[in-house]
Amino acid sequence: MNFFRCRSYLLFVFASLTFVLSGWASQGSHSKASRVVQIDVRPLLTGRAVITLKGDEIIKWDLGIDGTPPGRNGYATESAAKFIGGTYAKALPDNGIFPATEHHPEIVLNYNNDDHASPQVARIPTNKSLKIPLTPSRFQGFFLHLSSAEGPSPIKVILHYGDGSSDVRITYVNDYGKKLTEQNVDWSYVWEDVAKWGTTMAVREPGNHYLITYSTHPNPEKEMTSVVITAEGGKNLILLGATGVVN
């Protein structure tokens, strides 16, 4: 199922939703009135996983993307990677904005070079849950940007609606060092072949890591009020953000 092509970008923050008002071409079952929203998960975030560059100051990650906290490896922005000498390694966009594809809308993650202090990601321990509260809205699509390391992480996702009903999704988050396969139903790439940087900020591997997102397929006829993610196994489950498409 195709999503939309972004023509313009403008970011606003409203309560638990960050609305991105864009001119999107209607495709498939989606109406021209649909808009992309970047969910405000900042109150849930607990650490940094991306090295950033503010002026001439490198700001190291403190949680990382893999390993027992405080972690062994993390990502870097393009400017930070060049500053510390990793120009041959693929890094992340400086502004945290990832373009739309045929599988997902434009995605904005919770990092950028201008922010040197705010948390960027949330770790979800095994057998624990994380609840994302929402301003009640009818979503055409809803995407969770997740990462797993040292193997895949099985998860349960519950979509809660205002009428008291819910939908349950059972899936697993691929190891971030593995490519997606046909078995990874409803998953797609956000950024491919990314490098990782170690605790000394040296490049540990110049590529072969993947940012991915999960399409939860909410009921578009109901107002969704929250999403709960439960880690049912695995290691190093990380939430990087969430994006929706609202009617």
N, C-alpha and C positions, 0 to 999 in steps of 0.2 A: 504494500500500500504506500503510495507516494505521499510526501508531505508538501512543503512549500518552499518557494525560492524567495529569499529576503531581498527587497529592493531598497529599503532605508532602515535606519536604526535610531531609536530614541528610548532612553531608559528612565523609568520612574519607579519609585518605591512606594508601595501602599501596604501598610500593615504587614501581613505575612506573604504578600505577593509583590514581586517586582515586575511591572508590566513593561514589555517591550513592544511598542506600537510600530508595526511594520506594514508596508504594502505587500501582501502576500498573494501570489497567484493561486486561485482555487484549483485543487486537484482532487480526484477521487470523490469521496463523500463529504469533503470539507467545504464549508460555505465561504464566500468572500468576506464575511464579517468576522471570521476567525482571527485571533491574534495570538502571538507567542508571548508567554509569560515566563520570566525567570523567577523561580520560587525562592523566597527569602529564607534560607536555612541558616543564616548567620548566627542566630541564638543557639544553634545546636553544635556549632563547630568548636573543636577542641585543640587543634594544633595546625602547624604549617608543614606542607609537603613539597613546596616549590621554592627554590632559591630565587630571590628577586634582587634587582639592582636599583637602588634609590640614589641618584646622583653618582657618586663614586664609591658608595657604600654597598657592599654585598650583605644581604640579609639571608642567613642560612635557614634551612628548614629545621624544625625541632621535633617533629613527629615522624616525618618521612612517609614513604609509601609501602615499605616492607620491613620485616624484622621486628623483634620485640621492642616496645617503646623504650628509649626514644628513637628506635629505628636504625636501619643500616644504610638506606638509600632513599633518594628523593629525586624530584624533577628540577628543572631550571627554566627560567624564561630565556628567550633568544638573546636579549641584551646581557643578561647575567652570564650565560654560557660563553659569549664572546669575550666578556670582561675577564673571566677566569681562564680563558684559553681553550674552550671546548668548541671551537668554530666548526669542527668536522662532525660534531655530534648533533643530532636533531633535538631541538628543545621545543618549548611551548610558546605560543604567541605571547608577546609582552602584555597585551591588554586582557587576556583571558577569554577572548571571543573566538569561537570556533564556528565556521560557516555551516549553513544548512546543507544537507545532502538529500538524496531521494528517500532516505530512511528516517531522518530526524530533522527538526527545525534548528535554527541557529541556537547555539548553546553558549552561555556566559558562565564561566566558573569563578570561584571566589578568591581570585588573586589578581594582582597587577603590580607593576613596578612602583607605582605611587604609594602603595600601602605596605609599610614595612613592619606592621605590628599585629594586624588582625589575623585571627585563625582562618585557615583555608579549607580544612577537611575535618571530618568526624570519624573516629574509629568506633566500630561496633563490635564489642567483644562477643565471643561465642556464647550462645544461649541468652543473649541480651537483645533487647529491642530498642529501636529508635523511632519516635513518632514525629512526623512532619505535619504540623497543623496548617490548615489552608483556609483562606477566605472562601466560603461556600461558592463554588463555581461549577458550571457544566463544562467538562473537559472533552474535547475531541481526541486529544492524545495527552499522555503523561509519561515522562521519561525520567528514570533514575540513573544518575551517573555514578557508577560504583567500580571499585577495584578490589582485587584479591591477590595475595602473594603467598608464595610457598605452597602452591596448590589452589584448586578451586574452593569456593565457599558456597555451600547450599544455603538458600535463603527462602523465607516465606514473606510475601508482600500482601498486606490486607488493605484494600481500598474501602474506606468508610464513607457512606453517603448520609445526607441529611435526614432521610426517612428512616434511619436505623438499620438499613440493610448494608451488606458489604460483599465485595468480591475478593476471592483469595487467589493468589498467583504463587506457584511453586516453581522455582528455577534455581540455577546456580551461577555464580559469578566466576567467569573464566580467570585462571591465573593470568596476571597482566603481562607475563612473558610468553604467552601462547596466542596464536592466531585463532580467530573464531572459525568454527566449522558448521556444517549443516545441523549439528545437534544443538547449537546455540540459538534456538528459536527466539525471535523477538529481540535479539541483541544486534547492535551495529557499532561500527567504529566511529569515534569522535576524532581521534588523532592517531596516526599509525607510525610504527617504527621509531619510537621515541627512546632517547638515551636516558640513563640514570646516573646520578651523582652521589658519591659516598660521603661519609662523615667529614672527610678532609676537603670536600668539594672538588675532588678529582673525578673524572669520568670513569665509572666502573664498567659500563657497557655502552657503546656508541649508538645502539639501536635495539630493535627487537622487543620493544615494549609497547603496549597498546592501551589507550584510553577508550573505554567502551560505554555504551548506554543501553538501558533496558526499557523497551516499550511495554507499558503495563495494560494498555487497552481498557481504559475506564468506560463505564456506561455513559454515553453522551447525553442521555435523557435525564440523568440524575445529578444533583449537586453534590460534588465530592467535598468532604469536610476535613479529611485527614488521610495520611498514608502511614502505615506502620511497617517497618522493615525488621525482621527477626533473623539473626545469624544462627543457623541451625547446625553449624559445624565449620570446619576449615579454619584458616588462620588469616589474620591481617585483612579483615573486611573493612573497607574505607568508603565513606560517602563523600563524593566530591561536589554534588549539587543535584538539582532537579529542575526540569523544564516542562512546561505544559503548553497545550494549544487549547484556548478557551473559545467557546461559541460566542 
